[in-house]
Amino acid sequence: MGMILCANRLGGLEDVKAALRHELVHAYDICAARKDLTRCTELAYSEVRAAREAECRTLTYEIYGQWLGLARVMRDSCVRDNATRATQSLFPGPEGATCVANQFESAMASALAPEVESPQLPQAGTRPSATSIENGAARGPAPSRPSN
C-alpha cells in the first residue's frame, strides 16, 4: 500500500497535514479494521471517518457556547458532502450517496482507533516529567536487538 500526495492540490502545510490525516484513516481502516474499500458501504464508512478527521476537522468543536449546535451541523454537512463526493468517485450517482447515508451515523460515532491508546506527549521545547517517562510517553518503540 502506498500514498501519493499531489503537490498541485496542496496549498501549504495545513493541506499536507489534512491529506496525510485523511489517507492515514484509510490505511488504518484497511490494515487494522480490515475494511474492503472496494465495497461501497465500507468505502463510505471510511470516507466519513477520513473527512471527519481531515477536511472537516476544524469544524468539530472549536466553536463553544451557544454556537456548539451550529458547529455540529456545519461539521456534519462538511463530512457528508466530502464523503459523498469521494464515495461517488468509485460508485457514481445514487449508489454512492446511499452508501454514505447508510453508514454516516455509525462512522461518525466510531472512535478513530479504539484499540490504540494515544500517549500524552510533552509540548515542544519542554522536558518530559518522570511520570510521563514511566508511562512510556517519552519513549519510542523498544530498540531492536541484533540477532546473532
C-alpha positions in Angstrom: 0.0 0.0 0.0 1.3 3.5 -0.8 0.2 7.1 -0.7 0.6 9.7 -3.3 0.1 13.4 -2.5 -0.3 15.7 -5.5 1.6 18.9 -4.8 -0.5 20.9 -7.3 -3.6 20.3 -5.0 -1.8 21.1 -1.7 -1.6 24.8 -0.9 0.6 24.6 2.2 1.5 22.7 5.4 -2.1 22.5 6.6 -3.3 21.0 3.3 -0.4 18.4 3.6 -1.4 17.6 7.2 -5.1 17.2 6.2 -4.2 15.0 3.2 -2.0 12.8 5.3 -4.6 12.5 8.1 -7.2 11.6 5.5 -5.1 8.9 3.9 -3.9 7.5 7.2 -7.5 7.0 8.3 -8.0 4.9 5.1 -4.7 3.0 5.9 -6.0 2.2 9.4 -9.3 1.1 8.1 -7.7 -1.3 5.5 -4.9 -2.7 7.7 -6.3 -2.7 11.3 -10.1 -2.7 10.8 -9.8 -5.0 7.7 -12.2 -2.9 5.6 -12.5 -3.7 1.9 -12.7 -0.3 0.3 -13.7 -1.8 -3.0 -17.2 -2.3 -1.4 -19.5 0.7 -1.4 -20.6 0.5 2.2 -17.1 0.0 3.6 -15.6 2.8 1.4 -18.4 5.2 2.5 -17.7 4.3 6.2 -14.0 5.1 5.7 -14.7 8.3 3.7 -16.9 9.6 6.5 -14.2 8.9 9.1 -11.5 10.4 6.9 -13.4 13.6 6.2 -14.3 14.0 9.9 -10.6 13.7 10.8 -9.2 15.8 7.9 -11.1 18.2 5.7 -13.8 18.9 8.3 -11.6 18.7 11.4 -11.6 22.4 12.1 -15.4 22.4 12.3 -15.6 19.8 15.1 -15.9 21.6 18.4 -13.8 24.7 18.2 -16.9 26.9 18.5 -18.1 27.0 22.1 -21.2 28.0 24.0 -24.4 28.9 22.0 -22.7 28.1 18.7 -21.9 24.5 19.5 -25.1 23.2 17.8 -24.3 25.2 14.7 -20.7 23.9 14.7 -22.0 20.3 14.7 -24.4 21.0 11.9 -21.6 22.6 9.8 -19.2 19.7 10.6 -21.8 17.1 9.7 -22.7 18.8 6.4 -19.0 19.1 5.6 -18.4 15.4 6.3 -21.4 14.3 4.4 -20.6 16.3 1.3 -16.9 15.3 1.3 -17.6 11.6 1.9 -20.4 11.6 -0.7 -18.1 13.1 -3.4 -15.3 10.7 -2.6 -17.5 7.7 -2.5 -19.2 8.7 -5.8 -15.8 8.8 -7.5 -15.9 4.9 -7.4 -19.7 4.4 -7.0 -21.3 7.1 -9.1 -24.7 8.6 -8.6 -27.3 7.5 -6.1 -25.4 4.3 -5.1 -22.5 6.2 -3.5 -24.8 8.7 -1.9 -27.0 6.0 -0.4 -23.9 4.1 1.0 -22.8 7.3 2.7 -26.3 8.0 4.1 -26.5 4.4 5.4 -23.0 4.5 7.1 -23.0 8.1 8.3 -24.2 7.8 11.9 -22.1 4.7 12.8 -19.0 6.1 11.1 -19.4 9.5 12.9 -19.8 7.7 16.2 -16.8 5.5 15.8 -13.5 6.2 17.5 -10.6 6.9 15.3 -8.6 3.9 16.6 -10.4 2.4 19.6 -7.8 -0.2 20.5 -4.9 2.2 20.3 -4.3 4.5 23.3 -2.5 7.7 22.4 0.2 8.7 24.9 0.3 12.3 26.1 3.4 13.7 24.5 5.2 16.7 26.0 4.9 20.1 24.3 7.8 21.1 22.0 10.6 22.7 24.0 9.7 21.1 27.3 11.2 18.2 29.1 9.0 15.1 29.9 8.1 14.6 33.5 9.2 11.4 35.4 5.6 10.2 35.4 5.3 10.5 31.6 8.5 8.7 31.2 7.3 5.9 33.5 4.1 5.7 31.4 6.1 5.4 28.2 5.1 8.7 26.7 8.6 9.9 26.2 9.9 6.6 24.9 9.7 5.5 21.4 9.4 1.8 20.4 11.8 -0.5 22.1 15.1 -0.8 20.3 15.5 -3.9 18.2 18.2 -6.3 19.4 20.7 -7.5 16.9 20.4 -11.2 16.1 23.5 -13.3 16.5 
